[in-house]
Amino acid sequence: MMNFIKGFFLILVACFFLQNTTAQTVEYELVYNETNCNYEAHARVVSGSAVFPNTIPTPSKFSVVVPASVSDQALTVVTNSNPPFMSWVDANIVYAPDADPAHDFHSFKISGGSSGNAYPTFMTGDDILLFTFALPEGACGSGIRLYINGVDPTDADSGMLGIDFSQSLQLFNTTNPSFPTETYTQNVSNDEITTEAPVATPTVSCSEIEVSLMANATAVCSTIATYAWSGPNGFMSADENPTFSVDTDPNVQVGTYTLIVTDAKGCSSTTTIDLGYDNCFIETSCGPLCIPNNNVALDAIEPALYNGTTIKSDGLVASDTNVDFIAEECIDLIPEFEVKLGATFLADIAPCNPQ
């Protein structure tokens, strides 16, 4: 009787393994790890479970699509995590095929080790790291994504060399290895990874005489290599934080400034910032000289007539109030006033409206 119970229990256990393997569904996910700068191949168990003694057969594949701009080299597997005692390798590669010349195709397959020792335990809800890999040195990884079954070129398409890149994660029970079960169903996301692109958040600092643009850029797993600013009136600069004088007519410099930041891997991003009277330029336009308020002092700095910019008395100098204002540059006062070193010209400068 005891032997019958043991035998019946073993049959139940075997059926349990087979049933759970058949019910298993898995989704692939590609993740960029910004801490170690590697790409991670994940299998997320959506339903079912696979436990000892199930194993993953070598036909399983994890395929990725890479921009053709990346150098024609195999992708390097950095770490192997699952299945135990097995290795993933970039086994099949097609560069810029006729069917899709903008992309390269890479398929990681399982090799090495003993499949009999590769006993994974996959349970519903598990996020299983299969392996990590890296692009060739200096390559921009922005734009890499998972291969999409039924969408991307197949082995029959032109230039694909007869290679099947279809995603696959097969499991079989060691007691019945002739009938593997396909568990892969779809990708968690088919979006391209863009996390390698540098990030810039331009800001502006203004005074009455100059404007400073600040890139505030950072790069992921790299360094910023170049800055390229462009803006109104043919403005261009390769400085990180360019500074320029405010034109006598600020309207010439009002508008959108574009910044392109490129890192050492060749990844780039484009951002813009708008400069206008709301965040930078002074809202005054009174001809040759703009006085922004009634609170500026203008001291004589040389015992001579001020030369250069002109202040006209008609309609600009108000009566009955006096204000100190300091001249940082020479000016002419009309009618002409002769001043001595250290003297202060007192007058009221009325605020002006933009013209």
KEPA-244386 format. One record per residue (C-alpha): residue number from 1; x, y, z. Coordinates in nm, 4 decimals. Layout:
<recs>
<rec NUM <X Y Z>>
...
</recs>
This chain:
<recs>
<rec 1 <0.0000 0.0000 0.0000>>
<rec 2 <0.2843 0.2385 0.0910>>
<rec 3 <0.4580 0.1743 -0.2445>>
<rec 4 <0.1310 0.2471 -0.4260>>
<rec 5 <0.0969 0.5821 -0.2471>>
<rec 6 <0.4595 0.6751 -0.3298>>
<rec 7 <0.4108 0.5801 -0.6934>>
<rec 8 <0.0894 0.7768 -0.7170>>
<rec 9 <0.2627 1.0793 -0.5570>>
<rec 10 <0.5480 1.0685 -0.8132>>
<rec 11 <0.2958 1.0548 -1.0974>>
<rec 12 <0.1218 1.3613 -0.9546>>
<rec 13 <0.4542 1.5474 -0.9257>>
<rec 14 <0.5479 1.4629 -1.2871>>
<rec 15 <0.2087 1.5786 -1.4100>>
<rec 16 <0.2496 1.8962 -1.2084>>
<rec 17 <0.5801 1.9763 -1.3838>>
<rec 18 <0.4347 1.9116 -1.7290>>
<rec 19 <0.1176 2.1079 -1.6620>>
<rec 20 <0.3020 2.4126 -1.5253>>
<rec 21 <0.5493 2.4109 -1.8145>>
<rec 22 <0.2641 2.4054 -2.0670>>
<rec 23 <0.0798 2.6914 -1.8938>>
<rec 24 <0.3843 2.9175 -1.8739>>
<rec 25 <0.3833 3.2504 -2.0627>>
<rec 26 <0.6853 3.4817 -2.0682>>
<rec 27 <0.7451 3.8338 -2.2030>>
<rec 28 <1.0870 3.9739 -2.2985>>
<rec 29 <1.2103 4.3141 -2.1852>>
<rec 30 <1.5216 4.5149 -2.2721>>
<rec 31 <1.6444 4.7483 -1.9966>>
<rec 32 <1.9335 4.9961 -1.9950>>
<rec 33 <2.1123 5.0056 -1.6600>>
<rec 34 <2.2455 5.3582 -1.6069>>
<rec 35 <2.4545 5.2443 -1.3089>>
<rec 36 <2.6766 4.9909 -1.4870>>
<rec 37 <2.6079 5.1233 -1.8400>>
<rec 38 <2.5031 4.7817 -1.9728>>
<rec 39 <2.1882 4.6465 -2.1382>>
<rec 40 <1.9872 4.3834 -1.9524>>
<rec 41 <1.7876 4.1007 -2.1118>>
<rec 42 <1.4887 4.0170 -1.8926>>
<rec 43 <1.2208 3.7466 -1.9004>>
<rec 44 <0.9041 3.8404 -1.7117>>
<rec 45 <0.6816 3.5482 -1.6165>>
<rec 46 <0.3228 3.6476 -1.6866>>
<rec 47 <0.1537 3.3225 -1.5903>>
<rec 48 <0.2271 2.9621 -1.5052>>
<rec 49 <0.5381 2.8235 -1.3387>>
<rec 50 <0.8343 2.6116 -1.4389>>
<rec 51 <1.0310 2.4344 -1.1690>>
<rec 52 <1.2899 2.1583 -1.1416>>
<rec 53 <1.3520 1.9493 -1.3466>>
<rec 54 <1.2609 2.1859 -1.6377>>
<rec 55 <1.5439 2.3248 -1.8511>>
<rec 56 <1.5857 2.5729 -2.1403>>
<rec 57 <1.6905 2.4160 -2.4715>>
<rec 58 <1.9472 2.5822 -2.6952>>
<rec 59 <1.6987 2.6932 -2.9699>>
<rec 60 <1.5878 2.9757 -2.7372>>
<rec 61 <1.6744 3.3243 -2.8703>>
<rec 62 <1.6809 3.6824 -2.7434>>
<rec 63 <1.7103 3.9160 -3.0439>>
<rec 64 <1.7758 4.2898 -3.0598>>
<rec 65 <1.7721 4.5525 -3.3361>>
<rec 66 <2.0571 4.8059 -3.3359>>
<rec 67 <2.1044 5.1237 -3.5452>>
<rec 68 <2.3295 5.0544 -3.8453>>
<rec 69 <2.5488 5.3454 -3.7334>>
<rec 70 <2.6926 5.1191 -3.4612>>
<rec 71 <3.0160 4.9565 -3.5787>>
<rec 72 <2.9846 4.6085 -3.7309>>
<rec 73 <3.0883 4.4018 -3.4304>>
<rec 74 <2.9334 4.1355 -3.2147>>
<rec 75 <2.7716 4.2573 -2.8945>>
<rec 76 <2.9616 4.1561 -2.5822>>
<rec 77 <2.7867 3.9490 -2.3155>>
<rec 78 <2.9066 4.0944 -1.9850>>
<rec 79 <2.7346 3.8592 -1.7396>>
<rec 80 <2.5325 3.5384 -1.7674>>
<rec 81 <2.2641 3.4972 -1.5030>>
<rec 82 <1.9997 3.2486 -1.6223>>
<rec 83 <1.9618 2.9665 -1.6948>>
<rec 84 <2.2243 2.8388 -1.4491>>
<rec 85 <2.5374 2.6781 -1.5940>>
<rec 86 <2.4528 2.8015 -1.9457>>
<rec 87 <2.5842 3.0929 -2.1543>>
<rec 88 <2.4252 3.3410 -2.3927>>
<rec 89 <2.6275 3.4536 -2.6938>>
<rec 90 <2.5641 3.6887 -2.9889>>
<rec 91 <2.5495 3.3956 -3.2288>>
<rec 92 <2.3742 3.5330 -3.5381>>
<rec 93 <2.4264 3.8785 -3.6873>>
<rec 94 <2.3076 4.0552 -4.0030>>
<rec 95 <2.4347 4.4052 -4.0786>>
<rec 96 <2.2118 4.6553 -4.2646>>
<rec 97 <2.0183 4.4035 -4.4778>>
<rec 98 <1.8346 4.5136 -4.7918>>
<rec 99 <1.5075 4.4546 -4.6087>>
<rec 100 <1.6028 4.7164 -4.3463>>
<rec 101 <1.9331 4.8931 -4.4239>>
<rec 102 <1.8958 5.1334 -4.1300>>
<rec 103 <1.9386 4.8542 -3.8738>>
<rec 104 <2.1589 4.5618 -3.7725>>
<rec 105 <2.0112 4.2430 -3.6271>>
<rec 106 <2.1650 4.0435 -3.3407>>
<rec 107 <2.0366 3.7174 -3.1962>>
<rec 108 <2.1669 3.5862 -2.8631>>
<rec 109 <2.1443 3.2094 -2.8243>>
<rec 110 <2.2261 2.9670 -2.5470>>
<rec 111 <2.5488 2.7702 -2.5764>>
<rec 112 <2.7996 2.5882 -2.3588>>
<rec 113 <2.7465 2.4218 -2.0266>>
<rec 114 <2.5224 2.1258 -1.9661>>
<rec 115 <2.1534 2.1678 -2.0381>>
<rec 116 <2.0872 1.8932 -1.7891>>
<rec 117 <2.2166 2.1250 -1.5152>>
<rec 118 <2.0223 2.4313 -1.6281>>
<rec 119 <1.7281 2.4014 -1.3931>>
<rec 120 <1.5424 2.7331 -1.3729>>
<rec 121 <1.2604 2.8067 -1.1340>>
<rec 122 <1.0174 3.0449 -1.3028>>
<rec 123 <0.7142 3.1500 -1.1016>>
<rec 124 <0.4266 3.3813 -1.1968>>
<rec 125 <0.5334 3.7422 -1.1463>>
<rec 126 <0.9076 3.6699 -1.1547>>
<rec 127 <1.1392 3.9144 -1.3294>>
<rec 128 <1.4320 3.6998 -1.4403>>
<rec 129 <1.7575 3.8555 -1.5573>>
<rec 130 <1.8878 3.6312 -1.8357>>
<rec 131 <2.2131 3.8168 -1.9187>>
<rec 132 <2.3661 4.1623 -1.9673>>
<rec 133 <2.5477 4.2906 -2.2746>>
<rec 134 <2.7324 4.5988 -2.3993>>
<rec 135 <2.7672 4.7757 -2.7333>>
<rec 136 <3.1098 4.8237 -2.8945>>
<rec 137 <3.3299 5.0881 -2.7306>>
<rec 138 <3.2171 5.4416 -2.8088>>
<rec 139 <2.8879 5.3388 -2.9690>>
<rec 140 <2.5724 5.5381 -2.9043>>
<rec 141 <2.3054 5.2990 -2.7854>>
<rec 142 <2.0142 5.5333 -2.8346>>
<rec 143 <1.7681 5.3622 -3.0686>>
<rec 144 <1.8313 4.9979 -2.9755>>
<rec 145 <1.5197 4.7831 -2.9238>>
<rec 146 <1.3874 4.4286 -2.9135>>
<rec 147 <1.3207 4.2344 -3.2330>>
<rec 148 <0.9444 4.2195 -3.2994>>
<rec 149 <0.8097 3.8873 -3.4197>>
<rec 150 <0.5813 3.9247 -3.7194>>
<rec 151 <0.6928 4.2842 -3.7837>>
<rec 152 <1.0691 4.2888 -3.8400>>
<rec 153 <1.2282 4.1169 -4.1436>>
<rec 154 <1.2205 3.7364 -4.1429>>
<rec 155 <1.4715 3.4790 -4.2646>>
<rec 156 <1.3061 3.4881 -4.6095>>
<rec 157 <1.3517 3.8638 -4.6626>>
<rec 158 <1.6273 4.0112 -4.8773>>
<rec 159 <1.9654 4.0295 -4.7072>>
<rec 160 <1.8639 3.8385 -4.3924>>
<rec 161 <2.0928 3.5456 -4.4884>>
<rec 162 <1.8207 3.2930 -4.4102>>
<rec 163 <1.8568 3.3588 -4.0354>>
<rec 164 <1.5485 3.3414 -3.8158>>
<rec 165 <1.5656 3.6129 -3.5480>>
<rec 166 <1.2265 3.5320 -3.3948>>
<rec 167 <1.2159 3.5643 -3.0160>>
<rec 168 <1.1889 3.2297 -2.8397>>
<rec 169 <1.2163 3.0915 -2.4864>>
<rec 170 <1.1572 2.7163 -2.4827>>
<rec 171 <1.1327 2.4889 -2.1814>>
<rec 172 <1.1178 2.1118 -2.1588>>
<rec 173 <1.0952 1.8646 -1.8784>>
<rec 174 <1.4023 1.6402 -1.8585>>
<rec 175 <1.1743 1.3415 -1.8367>>
<rec 176 <1.0266 1.4306 -2.1770>>
<rec 177 <1.2942 1.6320 -2.3686>>
<rec 178 <1.1489 1.5615 -2.7138>>
<rec 179 <0.8598 1.8024 -2.6659>>
<rec 180 <0.9798 2.1527 -2.5659>>
<rec 181 <0.7186 2.4134 -2.4789>>
<rec 182 <0.7392 2.7656 -2.6240>>
<rec 183 <0.6796 3.0107 -2.3384>>
<rec 184 <0.7646 3.3429 -2.5087>>
<rec 185 <0.4547 3.5440 -2.6028>>
<rec 186 <0.5537 3.9063 -2.6717>>
<rec 187 <0.7751 4.1972 -2.5669>>
<rec 188 <0.6956 4.4093 -2.2653>>
<rec 189 <0.7768 4.7115 -2.4844>>
<rec 190 <0.8765 4.7569 -2.8479>>
<rec 191 <0.9952 5.1139 -2.7937>>
<rec 192 <1.3496 5.2202 -2.8724>>
<rec 193 <1.5752 5.2898 -2.5758>>
<rec 194 <1.6767 5.6556 -2.5646>>
<rec 195 <1.8239 5.6830 -2.2157>>
<rec 196 <2.1793 5.7182 -2.3467>>
<rec 197 <2.1111 6.0567 -2.5049>>
<rec 198 <2.2556 6.3505 -2.3087>>
<rec 199 <2.0121 6.5754 -2.1273>>
<rec 200 <2.0244 6.9571 -2.1430>>
<rec 201 <1.7965 7.2054 -1.9659>>
<rec 202 <1.9032 7.5483 -2.0951>>
<rec 203 <1.8548 7.8553 -1.8770>>
<rec 204 <1.9295 8.2237 -1.9267>>
<rec 205 <2.0779 8.4941 -1.7080>>
<rec 206 <2.0291 8.8574 -1.8133>>
<rec 207 <2.1474 9.1997 -1.7140>>
<rec 208 <2.1051 9.5411 -1.8745>>
<rec 209 <2.4175 9.4914 -2.0850>>
<rec 210 <2.4597 9.1183 -2.1507>>
<rec 211 <2.2890 8.7822 -2.1828>>
<rec 212 <2.4338 8.4500 -2.0659>>
<rec 213 <2.2992 8.1182 -2.1973>>
<rec 214 <2.3686 7.8112 -1.9807>>
<rec 215 <2.3474 7.4561 -2.1183>>
<rec 216 <2.3151 7.2627 -1.7879>>
<rec 217 <2.3900 6.9382 -1.9752>>
<rec 218 <2.4715 6.5915 -1.8434>>
<rec 219 <2.5533 6.2657 -2.0205>>
<rec 220 <2.4711 5.9052 -1.9298>>
<rec 221 <2.7801 5.6863 -1.8968>>
<rec 222 <2.9835 5.9335 -2.1024>>
<rec 223 <3.1001 6.2954 -2.1150>>
<rec 224 <2.9745 6.5946 -2.3112>>
<rec 225 <3.1870 6.6434 -2.6228>>
<rec 226 <3.0373 6.9397 -2.8099>>
<rec 227 <2.7864 7.2220 -2.7736>>
<rec 228 <2.6207 7.3906 -3.0714>>
<rec 229 <2.4055 7.7011 -3.0096>>
<rec 230 <2.2135 7.8855 -3.2789>>
<rec 231 <1.9660 8.1698 -3.2620>>
<rec 232 <1.8236 8.4908 -3.4096>>
<rec 233 <2.0268 8.7255 -3.6292>>
<rec 234 <2.2718 8.4461 -3.7206>>
<rec 235 <2.3828 8.3823 -3.3621>>
<rec 236 <2.6082 8.0748 -3.3288>>
<rec 237 <2.8362 7.9526 -3.0518>>
<rec 238 <3.0259 7.6359 -2.9593>>
<rec 239 <3.0676 7.7453 -2.5960>>
<rec 240 <2.8919 7.5627 -2.3157>>
<rec 241 <2.7691 7.8906 -2.1646>>
<rec 242 <2.7983 8.1693 -2.4255>>
<rec 243 <2.7632 8.5345 -2.3244>>
<rec 244 <2.6817 8.8208 -2.5613>>
<rec 245 <2.6130 9.1927 -2.5278>>
<rec 246 <2.2595 9.3203 -2.5449>>
<rec 247 <2.2115 9.4974 -2.8753>>
<rec 248 <2.0889 9.8574 -2.8758>>
<rec 249 <1.7837 9.7100 -3.0430>>
<rec 250 <1.7049 9.3985 -2.8322>>
<rec 251 <1.4356 9.2976 -3.0791>>
<rec 252 <1.7189 9.1667 -3.2952>>
<rec 253 <1.7953 8.9076 -3.0256>>
<rec 254 <1.4435 8.8176 -2.9150>>
<rec 255 <1.3445 8.4684 -3.0248>>
<rec 256 <1.4233 8.0972 -2.9955>>
<rec 257 <1.7741 7.9692 -2.9258>>
<rec 258 <1.8502 7.6045 -3.0126>>
<rec 259 <2.1105 7.3889 -2.8371>>
<rec 260 <2.2454 7.0591 -2.9723>>
<rec 261 <2.4522 6.8649 -2.7194>>
<rec 262 <2.6618 6.5641 -2.8283>>
<rec 263 <2.8436 6.3262 -2.5952>>
<rec 264 <3.1646 6.1307 -2.6463>>
<rec 265 <2.9677 5.8307 -2.7768>>
<rec 266 <2.8039 6.0346 -3.0496>>
<rec 267 <2.4620 6.0506 -2.8807>>
<rec 268 <2.2972 6.3901 -2.9177>>
<rec 269 <1.9866 6.5756 -2.8057>>
<rec 270 <1.8264 6.9031 -2.9111>>
<rec 271 <1.6544 7.1541 -2.6829>>
<rec 272 <1.5416 7.5149 -2.7145>>
<rec 273 <1.4938 7.8204 -2.4961>>
<rec 274 <1.2979 8.1361 -2.5798>>
<rec 275 <1.4389 8.4799 -2.4983>>
<rec 276 <1.2011 8.7721 -2.4779>>
<rec 277 <1.0890 9.0676 -2.2725>>
<rec 278 <0.9248 8.8322 -2.0237>>
<rec 279 <1.2466 8.6590 -1.9162>>
<rec 280 <1.5383 8.8671 -2.0343>>
<rec 281 <1.5408 9.1920 -2.2276>>
<rec 282 <1.4409 9.5227 -2.0737>>
<rec 283 <1.1103 9.6581 -2.1993>>
<rec 284 <1.2392 10.0026 -2.2979>>
<rec 285 <1.3333 10.1604 -2.6264>>
<rec 286 <1.4090 10.5335 -2.6253>>
<rec 287 <1.6438 10.5721 -2.9167>>
<rec 288 <2.0186 10.5691 -2.8524>>
<rec 289 <1.9915 10.5143 -2.4742>>
<rec 290 <1.7373 10.3077 -2.2776>>
<rec 291 <1.6867 10.3866 -1.9092>>
<rec 292 <1.4912 10.1014 -1.7466>>
<rec 293 <1.3608 10.2847 -1.4387>>
<rec 294 <1.3776 10.5998 -1.2298>>
<rec 295 <1.6427 10.4663 -0.9985>>
<rec 296 <1.9691 10.4724 -1.1883>>
<rec 297 <2.2519 10.7162 -1.1022>>
<rec 298 <2.4881 10.8649 -1.3610>>
<rec 299 <2.8131 11.0083 -1.2191>>
<rec 300 <3.0644 11.2093 -1.4183>>
<rec 301 <3.3822 11.0078 -1.4513>>
<rec 302 <3.5926 11.2563 -1.6523>>
<rec 303 <3.6140 11.6366 -1.6459>>
<rec 304 <3.4811 11.6676 -1.9994>>
<rec 305 <3.1716 11.6434 -2.2037>>
<rec 306 <3.0256 11.2943 -2.2176>>
<rec 307 <3.0623 11.1580 -2.5691>>
<rec 308 <2.8783 10.8919 -2.7648>>
<rec 309 <2.5243 10.8054 -2.6695>>
<rec 310 <2.2831 11.0979 -2.6602>>
<rec 311 <2.0071 11.1875 -2.4164>>
<rec 312 <1.7613 11.4353 -2.5652>>
<rec 313 <1.5893 11.6777 -2.3356>>
<rec 314 <1.2598 11.7021 -2.5167>>
<rec 315 <1.0090 11.4511 -2.3912>>
<rec 316 <1.2650 11.2488 -2.1943>>
<rec 317 <1.3820 11.4653 -1.9056>>
<rec 318 <1.0865 11.5352 -1.6824>>
<rec 319 <1.0579 11.8399 -1.4607>>
<rec 320 <1.0032 11.8775 -1.0882>>
<rec 321 <1.1871 11.5544 -0.9879>>
<rec 322 <1.5546 11.4777 -0.9619>>
<rec 323 <1.7164 11.1299 -0.9767>>
<rec 324 <2.0846 11.0313 -0.9519>>
<rec 325 <2.2049 10.8048 -1.2332>>
<rec 326 <2.5552 10.6718 -1.3028>>
<rec 327 <2.7105 10.6614 -1.6480>>
<rec 328 <2.9293 10.3576 -1.7087>>
<rec 329 <3.0154 10.4991 -2.0515>>
<rec 330 <3.0485 10.8516 -2.1870>>
<rec 331 <2.7316 11.0305 -2.3018>>
<rec 332 <2.6309 11.3696 -2.4460>>
<rec 333 <2.3652 11.5730 -2.2712>>
<rec 334 <2.1560 11.8009 -2.4944>>
<rec 335 <2.1665 12.0843 -2.4347>>
<rec 336 <2.5332 12.0177 -2.3581>>
<rec 337 <2.6259 12.0107 -1.9928>>
<rec 338 <2.9881 12.0407 -1.8865>>
<rec 339 <3.0609 11.8316 -1.5785>>
<rec 340 <3.3570 11.7937 -1.3490>>
<rec 341 <3.5192 11.4786 -1.2168>>
<rec 342 <3.2954 11.3260 -0.9501>>
<rec 343 <3.0034 11.5521 -1.0308>>
<rec 344 <2.6515 11.4122 -1.0501>>
<rec 345 <2.3936 11.5150 -1.3076>>
<rec 346 <2.0476 11.5194 -1.1572>>
<rec 347 <1.7404 11.4643 -1.3688>>
<rec 348 <1.4341 11.2477 -1.3957>>
<rec 349 <1.4402 10.9897 -1.6772>>
<rec 350 <1.0881 10.8865 -1.7655>>
<rec 351 <1.0266 10.5153 -1.8353>>
<rec 352 <0.9951 10.4342 -2.2031>>
<rec 353 <0.7641 10.2017 -2.3927>>
<rec 354 <0.9006 9.9468 -2.6433>>
<rec 355 <0.9084 10.0666 -3.0006>>
</recs>
